[in-house]
């Protein structure tokens, strides 16, 4: 394990490109379980590949600039090896700039590799790690709108209302959904008993309805303007 601050920084610089590549790839493919050793080995291999390519590009560019303008824009590898710590101390700004440039180029190469693999694999959609509730309630919601939700329960009854909040994570059966609004509506058997089915506006009497996820059969969602309440169409892309 790295013991000094410099060693920690060097370690992070070396593994960052591989981590960037894996995070980008996970947006287009479902995650799968594997041993920590295999995951770490894949990140390390990717980081090594992108780091070597980045170093080769920067050293080649630096050699061309030095030959043309007699100045160093990146650390010359031969001078760093022969000068060691003394050279690094006397050219600290150049060393830091070179490390930052190498990291940036390596991460850009990782992003380009991800795009190339996605294009070759004809991957046109993204795989998101969030729940479907997060997707439709937060990500797909047009700006300035509020989700209007129809919650159909397993007993055949329904609630209609504006989304107040929902549980974003945790076991699916332990999540909850909260509806509100003066137009909050209940559809089903009367809440005070009886056999006939009714449609009852309960928003004037009840401020919130909390629905446990394990009682939900399905959800239907509209997006309505926050001010006017009018239906807002969802962009299909």
N, C-alpha and C positions, 0 to 999 in steps of 0.2 A: 504494500500500500504506500502511496506517496506520503512523505513525512514533512516536507517543507511546502511553503506557499508557492514557490516557483514550480515544484514538482506537481502540485495539484493543478496549477494553471496549465502546465504542459500536458498533463493527462487530459484535461477537459478539451484543450485545443485538438488533441489527437483523436478523441472519440466523438467530438461534435459532428463532423460530417456524416459519420455512420448513423448517428441518432437522427439527424435531419432527414437522411434518406429513408430510414425506417418509418418515421412519423409521416412522411409524405406517401409512402407506399400503403400505409394502413388506411389512408383516406379512400383508397380504391379497392381494397380487398378486406375480407373479413379476417379478424384476428383469430389465431389458433394457439392452443396451448402447446408449449414446448419447454424443455428443461432450461434453467437459467444459463447453463453452460453453452447450449446451442444458440440461445439468444445473444449472449455476450460475444460469442465467437463470430456470429454474423455481423454484429455491429462493428467489432474490431476489424474484420476483413474489409468491410465497406469503408471504414475510416482510413485504413492503410492505403487502399486503392486510390481514394480521392485525395489523400494527403500527398502521396507520391506524384500523382498527376499535377496537383497544384504546385508542388515544389519544382517540378520539371518546367512548367510553364513560366513560373516566376524567375527561376535561375536563367532560363533561356532569354527571357525578356530583359533581365538585368544585364546579361552579358552583351546584348545588342546595344542597350542604352550606354553602357560603360565604354564600348568601342566607339560609339558615335559622338558622345558628349563628354567623355572622360569624367564621369561622375557615377556614383552608386545610388540606385533607387531601391535596391534590395541588398541584403547582406551577401557578399561574395562567399561562397562556401569554402574556398581555399583559404581565404584570410581568416575566416571564423575558426577553421580547424587549426591553423598554425598559430593564431593569436590567442585562442582560447578565451578564458575569463577576462584577461586584460583587454582584448579587442572588444568584447561585449560591453565592458564598463565604459570604455572610451567612445563607443558608438551606440549608446543605449537607445537613443531615439530611433536610429536606423533599425536596430534589432527589433524593437517593439513594433515599429511600422511594418516590418517584414513579416512578423508573426501574425499581426492582424490581417495583413493582405493575404497571407497564405490561408488563414482560416476562412476568410470571405470567399476566396476563389474556390476552395474545397467545397464549401457549402453550396455555391452556385453550380459547381459540377454535379453535386448530388441531386440538386433540383432538376438540372437538365437531364440527368440519367433517368430520373423518375418520369419526366415528361416523355422521353424517348421510349421507355418501356411501356408506358400507357398507350402511346400512339401505335406501337407495334402490336400490342395486345388488344387494340381496339376497345380500350376501356373508356367508356363515355360517361360513366356515372361514378359518384363518390360513395364510399361506404362510411357511414358515420357511426361513431361508437355510442352516441347518446340514444336514449329511448325514443320510441315513436311519439310518445307524448311530448317530449322536448322538441322534436322535429316539427310537429304540427302546431304546437302552442307558441313556440318561440321563433324557430328558424324560418318557417313558411309564412308567418304572419306579416302582412303588408304593413308598412309604417302608418301610424295614426289609427290603427284599428284594434278592436278587442274581439277575442274569439267568442262566438255565440255557440253553445254546445248543447247537443241533444244527447243525453245519457240514457240509454235503454238498459234496464236492469234485468237480471236473470229471472225475476218473478213476473216479467211482462210489463211492469210500470215504467214510466219515463219521467225525467226532469229536463226542462229547458231553461237555460240561463246563461249569463255572461260568466266567463271564467274569472274567478277570484285568485285562485292559486292551485298548485298541484305539487305532489311529492315528485321530485326530479330523479331520485335514485332509490336504491334499496330493493329488497325482494318485491317482485310484482304484486304479490297478494297483500303486502303491507302498505301499499301506496294509497293515497287518498286524493280526491278531487273536490274542490270547493266552488260552488256556483253562487251567484248573487244577482241583484238587480230588481227593480220594481216590477219588471215583466217576467220575473221568475215564475215558471209554470210547472204544474204537476199533472201528469196524465196517467190515469189508472183507477184503481178502486179508491173510493173516498177515504181520506186520511182518518176520518172519525168512524170508520166502519161502513159496512154495506157491501152489496154484491155488484151493483151497476158500475160501469166505467164512466168516469167524469174527466173533464178538462178544467182544472182549477188554477186560477192565478193566485199565487201565495206570496208574491213579493212584497205586498203591502203589510203582511202580517209577520213574515219571517225574513230576517236579514241575510241569512246564509243557509246553504244546504251542503252538508259534508257527505260525500259518497265514497264508501270504501271500494277499492279497485276489484276485490274479489266478488263484488256483487254486480259488476258491470258486464253486460253481454257485448255491447259495442258502443262506439261513439260516432256521432256525426257533427261536423264542425263547419260553421260559416265564419267569415270575418266581416265585422260591421264597423262602420265609421265611429270613432270614439265620441264625436260631438253630435252628429245627426242620427246615428243608428242605422243608416242605410247600408245595404249589402254592398260589399266591395269585392270585385272579381279578383281571383288569384291568377297571377301570371303563370302560364304553362311553359316552363323551361327545364 
